[in-house]
């Protein structure tokens, strides 16, 4: 699929936006969510959009909602408080909305990959819900999740990983409770029910689950690549 290196966007009509790559997190002016990796940026007034927000289509469909047609909106319909059905986060800006079913999706959530793979042993599959417990919150709960296909696999709510991302973002860039940054490496995820004994197998399991969380984080930020996953790893282990 061809990616336009320069666009004119209706939400920012006075200046053109140029495609850039950044390893520094930014705040998308479109959906109001955090971003990293590819973005569209105005060189004159620093207006920034996720690649997904800058190239949003007027209408899309999604395999999780086969009967739905999602229309793109620059702000929540009717200016009501709405929640993204994927990540359970507030909808404050750009959004895809289904009039028939009243579902809402952030543009970056629409673009979450069905499969995430870090090129090693971590392969995660996106699902609309969990049949087992999330390894961070211990519950099934609403919203999308990533699950591994391994026999001793793990499940991660997109909402849980997003919460951890926001915590690390605030702690690292806005000096909010800096002590949290030191804690995050052991809290991603807090594997409920994991064996409480030492051993290479248990350590490997923790490492794989942490790697899975980083993959989901990079996807939520708009760029599910191993490079960005590495940047996120640095962010949460400062």
N, C-alpha and C positions, 0 to 999 in steps of 0.2 A: 504494500500500500504506500503510495506517494505521500510524503509529508511536506507541506508547504513551509518554506524557510522564512517567509514573510507574509503576514496577513493584515487585513483591515477588519477590525471587529466592531460590530454594532454597539457593544457596551463601552467602547473607547474609540469613537469614530474620528477623532481629530488627528491621531498619529498612527502610523503603522507599528505593528508588533513584530519583533524579530525572534526567531527560534534560537534559544541558547541552551547550554548544558551547565548545570551548577551542582556542586557537591555541598553547597551551603543551603540549609533549609530556608524556605521562603513562605510568605503568607499569600495565597492566591486571592486576588481581588474579585474573582468571579464567584467561586463557591464558598470563600472565606475559610477554607481548610488549608492545612499545612501542605507543602510540596517540596520535592527535591528532584534532581535530574533535569529532564527536558522541560522547558517552559517558554512561553511567549512573553517578551519583555519590551516595553516602550523605552527607547533610548533617551527620550526627552523628559519624561515625568515618572519613570520607574514603575509604571503600571505593569503588573505581572499576572499571568494566567498559567495554570497547569496546561500541558499540551492537550489533555482531554477536554478541558474547558474551552480552550481556544479553537478546537476543531470539532466542537459538539455539533451533532446533526440535529435537524429540526424534530425528527421522529425516529425512535429506535424501538426494537423489541429485545427481549431477553429470554433465554431458555428456561429460566426459573418461573417465568410468568407468561406461559404460552398464549393466553387469551388477552394479554394486555398490549396496548400501544402506548408508549411513553412519549409525551410531548415535552420539548425543552422550554423552560421558563427562566427568565433572568432573575426572578425573585419568587418566593413561595406563593402559590396560588392563593388569592384572596387575602394575602398578607397574614395568613394564619400561622401559628406555631406548628411546625411539622417536623417529623422525625424520619430520617433515612431508614428504609426497611432493610437495608443491607448491614450498615454499621451501627444503627441505633443512635447516631449522632444527630444533633440539631441541624435543620436545614435553614441556612441564613442567607443564601445567595442562589447561584445557578443550581437548577434542579431539573430532573426528569420526573414528570408526574403523569400517572394514569388516571384519567377522569372517571373511567368506569369502576375501577377497583380502589381508587384513592391511595395507591401506592406511590412512594417517593424514593428516588435514588439520587445520590450525589453523582456527578459525572465520573469521578475517579472510581467510585464503587461499581458503576456500570461497566467500567473497563477492567475490573479485577480479573486476572487470568483464571481460566478454569483449572489450569495445572501450573504449579510453581515448582521449579527444580533448580537447585543451586549448583548442578554439575557434579555433585558428589553422591551422597546417599539420601538427601532430603527431597522427597517428592510429595507434594501436598495437592489435594483435590478440593476444589471449592464445592460446597453443598449449601442448600437453602436452609438446612436445620441439622441438628445433631441428634443421633439416636443414643450416643453415649455422653459422658460428662466432659465438659471443657477442662483441660488440664490447668487452666489458670483460676477460673472462678468456681470450678467443681459442679456447675449446674449445666443443664441443657439450654434453657432460656431461648428467647427469640433472636432472630437475626441470622445472617450468614456465618459460615465457619469454614475453616480449612481442616481437613483430616488427612492423616497419612494412611497408606494402604498396608502398612506393615502389621504383622500379627501382634506385636507389642507397640502399637502406634500411639498417637496422641491426637487430640482434638483441640483446636484453638478458635474461639469466637473472634470474628473480625472486630467486634466491639471491645473485647478485652485487650487485644493487641493495640487497638487505637488508643485506649485509655493509657496504656503503658507508654506509648509514643508521645502522647500529650504531656505526660508527667516528665519524661526525659527532655522534651522540647522546652518546657517551662523552666525546669531546673538548670538546663545548660545555657539557655539564651536569655532568660529573663530573671536569673538569680532568685528563683523561687525555691526555697527549701533545698539548698545545694546538697544536703546530706542524702536526699533521695537518689541522687545520681550514683552514689557509691552503692546503694542498695539494689539498684535496678538489675545489675548483672545477675544477681542470685534470684531475682523475682521474675525472670522471664524464661519460662513461666514458672509459677510456684506449683510444682507437680504434686497435686494432692494424691495421696495413696501410693506415692513412689516408695520403694524400699529404703529404709533408713539405715542402710549399711554402706560401708565403703567397698570399693571394688571398681575395676576398670569398666565392667559392663554398665554399672549404675552411672558412672561419670560420663561414659559415652552417651547414655540415654539423655542425661541432662544437657550435654553439649548439642545433641541433635535437636532437642526440643527448643533450645535457645536459638539455634540456627533457623529453625522453622519460624519462630516468632520474628526474627529479623527479615526473613523473606516476605512475610505478610506485611511487615512495616513498610518495606520498600515499595511493595505493590500499592499500599494505601497512599503513599506519598506521590504516586503517579509514575514510577519507573521501576518495575520489578526485575532488576538486573543484579548480577552478582556484585558488580562494582558498587552500586548504591547500597546493597545489603552490607557491604564492607564499611561504607560511610556510616550507616546507621549503627553498625556494631561499635564504631568508634564513639558515636554520640552517646550510646547508652552505657559505655564502660569508662567514661571519663573519671 
